[in-house]
Amino acid sequence: MQKFIDRRGRVWIVDIDNTTLRRVKTLTDVRLLDAIDGDLINRLATDPLLLGDVLFAICKPQADQQDVDDEAFAEGLAGDAIDEACKAVVDALVAYFPESRRRLLRKAAEKQRMIETRGLEAIERRLDDPTLVDSIVSDLEHKLGVPMSNGSSSNSPESSESTQDRSPSAN
């Protein structure tokens, strides 16, 4: 059995069996068995609201015992608790299946984690790039047709020396 601790300090056991599969399907219309050959693992990892709904359905008997409704349950899912909860669901799914499918699902889960980790690393590298802001502003100026700040043309009005004074006192 897997578990996670929500941000309220409550410990939730994530155990998947046939009864749990039916309850999740009934309450969320999500088929946990789609994890073996679909994109469910990715959806759970990238959609915290879906993850919360599925988790509440999985943990509903525990929540009922503790008088925790779906809103109070969802309030406990934020920050690192989301990652812990997602890992618990995926690991519980892996444990549910017989060994032949368990290997495939474990590989799929590992690949998903690797993709997520490498993707976040790539984003972080891009955000750390010292030329990022200049590059984005330059692209934006180009798309808007704004003259470059280092270009020779200027949109500023002529200097006061080159404009003629047309006031009545100049006559």
Secondary structure, DSSP 8 states (H G I E B T S, - for coil): -EEEE-TTS-EEEE---HHHHHHHHHHH---GGGGGTSSHHHHHHH-HHHHHHHHHHHHHHHHHHTT--HHHHHHT--THHHHHHHHHHHHHHHHHS-HHHHHHHHHHHHHHHHHHHHHHHHHHHHHH-TTHHHHHHHHHHHHHT---TTSS---S---TTTS---SGGG-
